[in-house]
Amino acid sequence: MNTSKLLVERIGLFPSSGNIHIDVNNSTRVVKRMHVLYGDNSLDSDESCSGLSMVFADWRFKLQVSDALSVCLCVESRGDSQFMQVKTAELLANICGTEERP
């Protein structure tokens, strides 16, 4: 099997949003808020100075801190691109909602 066919199969198994760069007012506050919102339902999480990664039964996300005023989001699902798109929209809405909080 050639490399490009393997890559296409892999993408189909784990659809991804790709890296979405988001300008924010306070990247630390965004990471902490996402941890509060999603932490209770995650199977595994890792919060560090570089961001937050969370794993769930059918999907996962990584929110990487670029600097104090920007983050980078990547969402993946297990074989369901529509579900990945729904979760990406949900996370983006929650990130924007965090920006509106004091």
Secondary structure, DSSP 8 states (H G I E B T S, - for coil): --HHHHHHHHHHHS-B---EEEE-S-HHHHHHHHHHHHGGG-SEEEEETTEEEEE-SSEEEEEEEEETTEEEEEEEESS-HHHHHHHHHHHHHHHHHHHH--
